[in-house]
Amino acid sequence: MIDAIETISDEMLNQAADCLKVMGHPVRLKLVNLLMQGKFSVSELSERCNCSANQTCEHLRLMKSCGFLSSERDGRRVFYKIISPRLPKLLECINSTCSTRD
């Protein structure tokens, strides 16, 4: 007889893998880290991440298409903010797990 083992559902594991694929880029993690402080324009984010505006837009669009971010236009500027409660938790997990202060 095999003992019952509690496991995470395949659906949950697939969702987690999809999230990690999207967030598995240092610039995206940095963008989320910045956006945890509030909403920022694309130009502000690209400057702080040392990326071109085009590269920054691509990263932001991908995260927005996954439902992690929202955007709003104010004249010619587009501002992004976090709408998924998962992202700050993911960054907190990364910070505590990958910290070099062990």
C-alpha positions in Angstrom: 0.0 0.0 0.0 1.3 3.4 -1.0 1.0 6.2 1.7 -0.9 9.3 0.6 1.5 12.1 -0.2 0.2 15.6 -0.4 1.2 17.2 -3.7 0.6 20.4 -5.5 -1.9 20.0 -8.4 -0.6 19.9 -12.0 -2.7 22.9 -12.8 -1.0 24.9 -10.1 2.4 23.7 -11.1 1.7 24.7 -14.7 0.6 28.2 -13.6 3.7 28.6 -11.5 5.9 27.5 -14.4 4.3 30.0 -16.7 4.7 32.8 -14.2 8.4 31.9 -13.6 9.0 31.8 -17.4 7.7 35.3 -17.8 9.6 36.6 -14.7 12.8 34.7 -15.4 14.6 37.8 -16.7 16.7 40.1 -14.6 15.3 43.3 -16.2 11.7 42.2 -15.6 12.6 41.5 -12.0 14.1 44.9 -11.7 11.1 46.5 -13.3 8.8 44.8 -10.7 11.1 45.8 -7.9 10.8 49.4 -9.1 7.0 49.2 -9.6 6.6 47.9 -6.1 7.3 51.5 -5.1 4.5 53.0 -7.2 3.7 53.7 -10.8 6.3 54.9 -13.2 6.4 56.0 -16.8 8.2 54.0 -19.5 11.0 56.6 -19.7 11.5 56.6 -16.0 11.7 52.8 -15.9 14.0 52.5 -18.9 16.4 55.1 -17.4 16.5 53.3 -14.0 17.0 49.9 -15.7 19.6 51.1 -18.2 17.5 49.8 -21.1 16.2 51.4 -24.2 12.6 52.5 -24.2 11.8 49.9 -26.8 13.3 47.0 -24.7 11.5 48.3 -21.6 8.2 48.5 -23.5 8.6 44.9 -24.6 9.2 43.7 -21.1 6.3 45.7 -19.8 3.9 44.5 -22.6 4.8 40.9 -21.8 4.1 41.3 -18.1 0.9 43.2 -18.9 -0.4 40.5 -21.3 0.0 38.0 -18.4 -2.1 40.2 -16.1 0.7 41.3 -13.9 0.6 45.0 -14.7 -1.8 47.6 -16.0 -1.0 50.8 -17.9 -2.6 54.2 -18.2 -1.8 57.0 -20.7 -1.4 60.6 -19.6 -0.8 62.6 -22.7 2.2 61.1 -24.5 3.4 59.2 -21.4 2.4 55.7 -20.4 2.5 54.8 -16.8 2.6 51.2 -15.5 1.7 49.7 -12.1 1.4 46.3 -10.6 -2.0 44.8 -10.4 -1.1 41.2 -9.5 -0.6 40.6 -5.7 1.7 37.7 -6.8 4.6 39.8 -8.0 5.6 41.5 -4.7 5.3 38.1 -3.0 7.6 36.6 -5.7 10.2 39.3 -5.2 10.0 38.9 -1.4 10.6 35.1 -1.9 13.5 35.8 -4.3 15.0 38.3 -1.9 14.8 35.9 1.1 15.9 32.8 -0.8 18.7 34.2 -2.9 20.1 36.6 -0.4 23.9 36.4 0.1 23.5 37.3 3.8 23.4 33.7 5.0 
